Structures are given as structure tokens and as C-alpha cells.
């Protein structure tokens, strides 16, 4: 594995090129300055991990579950 340069956020091609492996749809958004080898990633709720695209219905459902948790309401039963 190669080392990451800690000067700017990296494109998907760059971080995959240094050996980072994860599902699609992730974006490198921040560098942890005290430990430059730590890369921080994010992706929108409802992102399909195989395509990297956001499914509007999954995003809506995820937001509803997140808000219920924040308000202390019971989450929807999952099958």
C-alpha cells in the first residue's frame, strides 16, 4: 500500500490508487491533520453501495429513521 499525501482531499481514483477499498459512493472530504494517514469519508444516506447512486426512496426512509432516533421515537420494525 502506498502512503497518502495529506495536502488536499483526494478524488476517488486517487484514494483507490493508494489501496483504499470500499463500496461505491464514498467521497473523501477531510484530512485529520494530527494523523495524516487517517482519511475521512462520507456519502449521502440511501446510497446504493453497488452503483454509488442515491435512491430517493431509501434516502427518505433513512432520514425518517434517523429523525425518529434523535427524537426518541421507536424505529420501524425491520423484517
C-alpha positions in Angstrom: 0.0 0.0 0.0 1.2 3.5 -0.9 1.1 6.4 1.5 -1.4 9.2 1.2 -0.4 12.8 0.7 -2.0 15.0 3.4 -2.3 18.3 1.5 -5.8 18.1 -0.1 -8.8 15.8 -0.4 -8.4 13.1 -2.9 -10.6 12.0 -5.9 -11.9 8.5 -6.0 -9.2 7.5 -8.4 -6.5 8.8 -6.1 -7.7 7.1 -2.9 -8.4 3.9 -4.7 -5.0 4.2 -6.2 -3.3 4.1 -2.8 -5.2 0.9 -1.9 -8.4 2.1 -0.1 -11.2 -0.4 -0.8 -14.8 0.3 0.0 -18.2 0.3 -1.7 -19.1 2.9 -4.2 -20.5 6.4 -3.5 -17.9 7.5 -0.8 -16.3 10.9 -1.0 -13.0 11.8 0.7 -13.9 15.1 2.5 -11.4 15.8 5.2 -7.9 15.2 6.4 -7.3 14.5 10.1 -4.3 16.9 10.5 -2.8 15.4 13.7 -2.7 12.0 11.9 -2.4 12.5 8.2 -2.7 8.8 7.5 -6.4 8.9 8.6 -8.8 9.7 5.7 -12.4 10.7 6.4 -15.1 9.7 4.0 -18.9 10.4 3.7 -21.7 9.6 1.5 -25.4 10.5 1.4 -28.0 8.4 3.2 -29.7 6.0 0.8 -26.7 5.4 -1.4 -26.7 2.1 -3.2 -23.3 0.5 -2.4 -23.1 -1.3 -5.7 -23.8 1.7 -8.0 -22.9 4.6 -5.8 -26.1 6.3 -6.8 -28.6 7.8 -4.2 -32.0 6.1 -4.3 -34.5 8.8 -3.3 -36.9 6.4 -1.5 -34.0 4.8 0.5 -32.7 8.3 1.4 -36.2 9.4 2.6 -36.6 6.2 4.7 -33.1 6.6 6.2 -33.8 10.3 7.2 -37.1 9.3 8.8 -35.4 6.6 10.9 -32.6 9.0 11.8 -35.1 11.7 13.0 -37.1 9.1 15.0 -33.9 8.1 16.8 -33.0 11.7 17.5 -36.5 12.3 18.9 -36.5 9.1 21.0 -39.4 7.6 19.0 -39.5 3.9 18.3 -37.9 2.8 14.9 -39.9 0.9 12.3 -39.7 -2.8 12.8 -37.4 -4.4 10.2 -38.0 -7.7 8.5 
